[in-house]
Amino acid sequence: MEDTLLDLLHSEIINYTLQNGDEKDKKEEDLSGLEYIGFSTGYRIIERLTKEMPRFKDELDTMKFICTDFWLAVYKKQIDNLRTNHQGVYVLQDNAFRFLSRLSSGKQYLEAAPRYVAFTCGVIRGSLANLSIQCLVTAEVQSLPSCKFHIQVQRM
Amino acid sequence: MSRSTRFDTKKVNSELVTLTYGTLVAQMVKDLENPDDVSKQLDRIGYNMGIRLIEDYLSKTGSGRCLDLKDTADKIQTAFRMYLGVQPNVVNWSPAGDEFSFSLDSNPLTELVELPDDLKQLKYCNIICGAIRGALEMVQLDVQSWVVQDQLKGDPNTEIRVKFIRRLEDAMPAGED
């Protein structure tokens, strides 16, 4: 299937989840529905991708897989930079994130950026959850089309 | 970034769309309760995608005007191959030549899907109908489209019907010729 299809579907999912939300609360959009759709998708796709693969060595190895092969398969490029404090915090930086690359760069649409990254936050969280890493994922967009995903692993 | 992935990218892409769509439908079923409302909403989402998809199609294929509805059917057939990776057959032309069907032997959209018994009336593939309607509207063709047969419901093929309604006239802004 064509890449275009996912791009269009992604926009429509954003439309759908936002139109159901409460309109009055304009300042802080409720992106949890969007994130959850991403979570379910990530949870399922990772299972299909990794079923023939050997077990990952450790958490860092899993993260590296997310940054390289997984990102390449889903977002058509690798993560440009991975940082970690070795205590469960990982920062993944993508300098030209797929779902932001169609927005014109500059400040005008910066405000709309969170809705274009929420699905992916969910995808990361879902994928890691299925690889038995419980975490919180947030995204930070300072200038389009670059994006940083912060992963905070929850230790039980 | 030239390193190639260890995955079959085409397959991953296709599964990604299938799974994402599936998740969306599941969410809608939860949100809307009535399967008929879900079907309607899916058609609308397809329509929204169609009105944008047509531009992508035209730019990639460089295809010109259609001579007749038969030509249109062939071009939609190409679009199926481009976007869904399956080639449907164009069948069941009406005697008047204003109605036809696409028959799909396999449908990537429903590949990993099972419909539970209480959702048998859900038109899972309505997004395709919507996309056809939306795309054709952008090239001045008003059509209706609906699902006749669905493999999800045990039919041997998935059949999508398209009916020509009328040609839309270009609405020019006042003062322009």
Contacts between the chains, C-beta under 8 A, distances in Angstrom:
chain1	res1	chain2	res2	distance
A	1	B	10	7.6
A	1	B	13	5.2
A	1	B	14	4.3
A	1	B	17	5.2
A	1	B	83	6.2
A	1	B	84	5.9
A	1	B	85	5.4
A	1	B	108	6.4
A	2	B	13	7.7
A	2	B	56	7.9
A	2	B	82	6.1
A	2	B	83	4.8
A	3	B	13	6.6
A	4	B	53	6.8
A	4	B	56	5.0
A	4	B	83	7.2
A	5	B	17	5.4
A	5	B	49	7.7
A	5	B	53	7.7
A	5	B	83	5.4
A	5	B	84	7.9
A	6	B	13	7.0
A	6	B	16	6.1
A	6	B	17	5.3
A	6	B	20	6.8
A	8	B	48	7.9
A	8	B	49	4.4
A	8	B	52	5.8
A	8	B	53	6.3
A	9	B	17	6.4
A	9	B	20	6.0
A	9	B	21	6.4
A	9	B	24	7.6
A	9	B	49	6.8
A	10	B	20	7.5
A	12	B	45	4.7
A	12	B	48	5.6
A	12	B	49	6.0
A	13	B	20	7.2
A	13	B	24	5.5
A	15	B	45	7.9
A	15	B	48	7.1
A	16	B	24	7.0
A	16	B	28	7.4
A	16	B	41	7.4
A	16	B	45	6.7
A	17	B	27	7.9
A	20	B	31	6.2
A	33	B	27	7.1
A	36	B	27	7.4
A	37	B	20	7.5
A	37	B	23	5.0
A	37	B	24	6.0
A	37	B	27	5.6
A	40	B	23	4.3
A	40	B	26	7.3
A	40	B	27	7.9
A	41	B	16	7.5
A	41	B	19	5.2
A	41	B	20	4.9
A	41	B	23	4.9
A	44	B	19	4.9
A	44	B	22	8.0
A	44	B	23	7.5
A	45	B	12	7.7
A	45	B	15	6.5
A	45	B	16	5.9
A	45	B	19	5.5
A	48	B	15	5.9
A	49	B	7	6.3
A	49	B	12	6.9
A	68	B	3	7.6
A	69	B	5	5.4
A	69	B	6	5.5
A	69	B	7	6.7
A	72	B	1	7.9
A	72	B	3	7.3
A	72	B	4	7.9
A	72	B	5	4.2
A	73	B	5	5.1
A	73	B	7	4.7
A	73	B	9	6.3
A	73	B	12	4.5
A	74	B	12	7.2
A	74	B	16	6.3
A	77	B	1	4.9
A	78	B	1	5.8
A	78	B	3	7.1
